[in-house]
Amino acid sequence: MSSGLWTAFAMLAFVVITLWVFLFKKKEDFDEQAHLPLDEEDKQENRKEKSS
């Protein structure tokens, strides 16, 4: 019986985390985070151009 409770708890935790990520996070936050690697590349290119 206790393994069934652990399974139910794990499934509930998964559902709660999934809902939190996809429903309650702002789309703007995801968009900003998605562009972070591109922003870093732009900064590196700008540094290279300035040093040349």
Residue pairs with C-beta under 8 A, 6 or more apart in sequence:
none
